[in-house]
Amino acid sequence: MTSETPRAPYARAAVFLPAALPREGRIAFWDPDASAPPADGITGEITVVLPAPPGRSPDDAGRPSPDPAADLREHTVPALILPVAEALPLLIGARRHPGAHPAAACWGAAALHAVHLAARGRLLPGLTATDHDAWRAGPLDADDIAQLRAIAAAMPYEAYATPAPGSEPAEPLLPDPEALVRVFFDAVADTLPRTPAAAFAAGAPFAAAEPQRMPGAREWAAEAAAGMDAGVRVSLRLDLSALRLFDTAAEEEAAEPVRSAGAAVVQVHSLADPTLVIDAARLWAGDGDERFGPRARIDAVLALRRAARVWPPLAGLLERDVPDVLPLAEDELYELLGPGAARLSAAGVAVHWPRELARSLSATAVVHQPAPGSATDGTPFFDSAELLKFDWRLALDGEPLTEGEMDALAESHRPIVRLRDQWVVVDPDLVRKARKRELGLLQPVDALAVALTGTAEVDGETVEAVPTGALAVLRDRLIGGAAPVEAPEGLTATLRDYQLRGLAWLDLMTSLGLGGCLADDMGLGKTVTVIALHLHRDRPAPTLVVCPASLLGNWQREINRFAPGVPVRRFHGADRTLPGAGEGGFVLTTYGTMRTSAERLAAQSWGMVVADEAQHVKNPFSATARALRTIPAPARVALTGTPVENNLSELWALLDWTTPGLLGPLKAFRARHARVVELGEDEQAAERLARLVRPFLLRRKKSDPGIVPELPPKTESDHPVALTREQASLYEAAVREMMAAIEGAEGIARRGLVMKLLTDLKQICNHPAQFLKEYGRAAADGTGPRLAGRSGKLALLDELLETILAEDGSVLVFTQYVTMARLLSEHLASRAIPSQLLHGGTPVAERERMVDRFQSGGAPVFILSLKAAGTGLNLTRAGHVVHFDRWWNPAVEEQATDRAYRIGQTQPVQVHRLIAEGTVEDRIAEMLAAKRALADAVLGSGEVALTELTDRELADLVSLRRPS
């Protein structure tokens, strides 16, 4: 006995040992190498046939030779012998285990297929030679037989190295592997049904584990067994080529002849070779004896007898000497088209329909105007009060049925009808559609949504739908794109190609009265494109521009620069006025002013309303969004670089303003589109939504092939920085204290604690002075906090600024915290570095002066609050952008970067992101990278999503990981 650790049973060879009762068969695990350590739990010995004593191998592979001419002798070896039920899990696990013996792996494949046979219901009751109950695996189809043969062919010698029954010990014979696998299938089939679930039937045949003798069931068992190993199956080939009278004596006596609708021709198929098929008439004539064998006719009759149990008309074939052709009455044919074929298929009998029987009748939902003629040029589509009809339209081979043909189909009660000189199979569902072809009326907005997506909801089911007439023309215009346009007269700017395409698209959408969202990346010239659109439309009514207060000056300068002579006024401040009749031009206002003066603005006649930085109204329930919706206009344009910041409801809010009703009610949009897209439950959901919104949203990115040549290169770098000792101590203490509180909290209280923990950790990563609120205390006593040497980020910022300023460069420094911005401003002032600070409290006029000062080189370092200055500013003097801390949404960070990386930038831009190494910032950086890749499809909900993490997940996210 060796001291080596015993190996798992499946590391040994496996062999199946049959028994008189199939379920009493056993699996033996044995080792051809006698020097190997014993398997766990040796339970006995088995007799194997080897060409040499155990432990000696005559070939180079270390295995006994399977050469039949070898000197074979029986040998007794120790083995772990298990019942089939206990061995099945081991064998199935060995099938793909790298340490399994090939013999065990092969029997594992056999075990898996045997279990699949049982799961498919391929079990037949029968009797053993001693009249005891036994389940058999069957009937086996061609695929099952092919799998059986493949397993047997792959078996190594050790998998069947047992003496065949009746062979002499001096000259033992080996069993046939195929036959052994077949018997093993029976053993599994006889084992699995006899589970504890069958305990109530104790003593009942085919349920109890104990043998049950049934001598009176021999004839019944013989018929069942015939179906188990039958070499053939049958099918029916329908012949509908001619109508004819039944030629039977019974019909001759009938008062009226029964007209046949065709005939079912019996075909016989070989299970061993699926390519062998013969008509029953030829088989009975003796044509297939050599290929199908002498039992083929008996097996075919038995198969027909089983089929007649599920479809009784086949019983008529069994009364004939040659069961070759069954004449079909119309009602039999109709039944065969429906439930009859399904029952036969379940019994293994296929029904083959003739090619001339058309099955190409289809139904499509169609949207169309009740009367011809509807304007699709220059007239707002949704201004129409006319409802559109929504009907079922049936077609044969793609050609729509006439109303008369639809009526004939609706009146039919048969599954086969005569249409256009051919027999057509009709699904009962199509008949119902023909009878109730009118689906109702649609609002124009709903009809357009159907036209764009190509689908509609009918009775809770998504069906194909198509538009016709003017609606189809409108759909084609939207999908086909806009015709090219020239830059309008009066525009003192040279529009780039992509800007001209944007102008043409906006002109198409506004001329159709549909509105649109221009969602170009920041810095690609959305403002000049809208100015060009205003000039191109040449309407007497003014254009209203609603934007953040920080952009009023930028809009006024851009209009004066690119459209000199066009009136522009600000509706903002104390002395605000609106233009009188006949005065066109632009009116600029802020979201805040618009909200408080919505009634006054709504009374004015506008030629177009533009919402710049439209993400400000992404919440459709906010007072600002509701006020904006009250201002009527024949054309609405939304401008934004981030149409989706957090979820698809924001996209709904934008498009429901530009094109009211397009996406339906928000609740329905969330259920039908947004939720399934965001959760990834339906791979096609994103494409369906894209088809619907694509015509109404023009999205261009700086990385697009037609735009990237217009911009200098941009380099993005993540700079990991180590925490100082003070930061690390504060970080670990915050995690320890807050996690203890979080673990004991629930619901909204827990979410609040998680948000506070994340905020505290980000502030610690920035600078201890921010977390400890030292800036406020410093203001009270007149002294500033000590900043240098306490933050890894601040130390790296000093190094970056030293290099940038030495090269006479300019830099934008973004932080999401105003307190941190003030600390940075104070720190730079102490080092005599010229800088300026812009935050949400900076007056509009001062903002404009700061922008001019930076652009003229008066202050090389511009510190900005991310939320207040992340949009709308043109700061192309900057060749560097530093993100001192990370925002939770990559789209917002990119907007901030776009203050420098935009059209008009002539120098390369370097983006520096400072990340505290080993902290929550490190893990969030990885998440943001993945989120950026999905920004054009679906974005998560930022910090809020992190509040739903489990305690374990949250602890893993925020724990400080020391560099190794």
PyMOL commands that set and color helices and strands:
alter all, ss='L'
color gray80, all
select helices_A, chain A and resi 9-11+22-24+84-94+102-119+142-154+157-160+177-191+196-201+215-228+249-252+280-284+289-292+296-310+312-318+330-346+381-383+403-411+428-435+444-453+469-480+497-511+526-537+549-562+591-596+598-602+614-617+623-629+648-658+666-679+685-696+708-710+725-743+747-766+768-771+774-781+792-806+818-830+844-855+866-869+890-897+920-933+943-946+951-958
alter helices_A, ss='H'
color red, helices_A
select strands_A, chain A and resi 13-17+26-30+44-50+73-83+123-127+133-137+232-239+260-270+277-279+325-329+350-352+361-368+388-396+399-400+416-419+422-425+438-442+455-458+461-467+516-518+543-547+568-570+586-590+608-611+636-639+697-698+714-721+811-815+835-838+861-865+880-883+909-916
alter strands_A, ss='S'
color yellow, strands_A
deselect
rebuild
show_as cartoon
